[in-house]
Amino acid sequence: MTDERHPALEGTEIADSILDLIGETPMVRMRRISEEQGIECSLVMKHEVTNPGGSSKDRPALEMILAAEASGELRPGGTIVEPTSGNTGVGLAIVAAQRGYSCVFVMTDKAGKEKVDLLRAYGAEVVVCPVAVAPEDPQSYYKVAERLTAERDAFRPNQYQNPHNAVAHVKTTGPEIWRQTAGRITHFVAGAGTCGSITGTGRYLKSQNPDIRIIAADPEGSVFSGGSGRPYLVEGVGEDFFPAAYDGDLWDEVIAISDEESFLTARHVSQTEGILIGGSGGTAVAAAIRVAREADPDDMVVVFNPDSGRGYLSSVFNEEWMANFGFLRRCDQCVGAVLDARNASIENLLYVNPTQPVSEAIEIMRANGVSQLPVCKNTPPFANAEVSGSVDELELMETIHRDPGAMSTEVEKVMGAKLPTIGVGQEVELAVQMLETTPALLVLSGGRPLSVLTRTDLLSYFTSVAEGTELPGTDLPTTGA
Ligand code: PMP
């Protein structure tokens, strides 16, 4: 392995290795979105997809490895161990292949098969750990990564702590944007995960012009926009803790964006501009549109798009997936219409907290005349609901029959599986089919729990339809929005 350029390449436009193709990504105006949204300023995208691994994370992957070589933490032929299933893994695998290192990625069995296959395609070793074990369990993701690092005397980049993550963007992304915009940039909008991109790029841009506004686009619920860290569906951005590169003082504004807006924006940008972007790109563009609408005509708003929509064909760009989470409406008479037809005095979502005693779950069911309840944390407010399981009248009866002391047991110790889910915009027909094998469904709207749907609800709905008294469906975006 040599870092010297082959003499035969002098005077040509040929890169000496794939690593030389990291960075120098293009910038493009979002012309059609601007016209449609009545945006007068320049709204432009820094499009990171042309990096060899298809994402912005190639930049920190290279920088972290070069720094570890320089410090001696990574020796020739050494091993890199990192718990990641995402874009950073791809970046590290590319740099490792080129510079002769072995790579081991540790991920949970929640990661999709395609992500595992992608890393293996680069020759990396992937160790899959069960997600359903406590962090202190030797089989857990964290413990396995720790053990492998020690056993193989490996280098652990640790992108959440490693200062070279943000440095990569100070050295490359920031100067590129400054040069490409001829210093005319006035606003920089980006999502934040490890915060490497926004902090590194933001620091460089402010060093050139302190008036440039740095705006973080954050998923609703993430700690950066003041949330509790509850789960959301968009991948790669938002956190439930503050990573080392987080620098809130650098941010002039934080805009919280819902999963629904992120996904619908990603789809819309892909279809309107022909720029295929992922969910976190959608989060950033949604925030950038808000900023650009308010900006002066002379302003230049730059939005950072970290990766491609290709990695999200089975989620953001999958109709079934989107409909099941209640992001799309498939029909006129949907599940939402069944809920609307219900007695308005019934609360939409009845639930029990995981730590409440069984006796209280029974009391809630009895007082409301229902036979099952989802088990949810962080509620109310209900938009924060995080579902962990369900309780069922029949199963609780059997539990108490076996052990009367179970009345005071915490619900989470005896609860059953989560209820199957259906989207508020999915067909009533589908609800009928699903309810043949389960007594209740959890209805999702915008990715969050909305209500529980039972056979009784369907019967009342069909009765009201027969009597011609049904209410109109809910107003959700149509498929393909
Ligand atoms: N989007 C995606 C898809 C990502 O993988 C990441 C990296 N976690 C980000 C956005 C955020 O970048 P950063 O970690 O530099 O904050």
Boltz pocket constraint, residues with backbone or C-beta under 6 A from the ligand:
constraints:
  - pocket:
      binder: B
      contacts: [[A, 57], [A, 86], [A, 87], [A, 88], [A, 191], [A, 192], [A, 193], [A, 194], [A, 195], [A, 196], [A, 197], [A, 198], [A, 235], [A, 236], [A, 237], [A, 278], [A, 280], [A, 281], [A, 306], [A, 307]]
      max_distance: 6.0
